[in-house]
């Protein structure tokens, strides 16, 4: 199998010089962005679904795209409840077969969904960020998750957080932001998907399949984090876990 996918090009030679300032700011100042009503309603429905699963551990598939990763995670972890979240109805509506009974796809703003999940006391056992948009231009640091004001919320949810990317610098920056925020060291390591010829689900996402087939190196970062709501600066305008 061969594919053609352009390698990421950036004007950054290394981790962004403004990263420490961005992380310090996100830890000191609450994110006061109002929660979108459509996401509040979507979270309420997701919470009811999750509560109906009983005591199943939770897996969050953040930015799940077309939902293939959600389906494959649900198949691999049949004793977990897997919730995939993406903002695009067009992506979520693509046909990739039926959803397993332990999986749910949710159209929502991920920033708001994370905040509502933390406010509701959710503690995912596993949390995936698979091939996020790297925003490779130096001017776009604040659009990468580790440079975004929501970064403390991602860490505060806790669990086994796993990121994958075809841009090593993205993960190196995330690892540096992680150390700055909570003092935890995480390694960036090569990721080689399993034998796709023998295991069709070896690739979790279409991006992973495309990048690997194009001969690009893939990377991952895995870290175990405690649930720590106190990591997020408080503000009376922040969302609560109550129904909207």
Order of alpha helices (4+ residues) and beta strands (2+ residues): alpha-alpha-beta-alpha-beta-alpha-beta-alpha-beta-alpha-beta-alpha-beta-alpha-beta
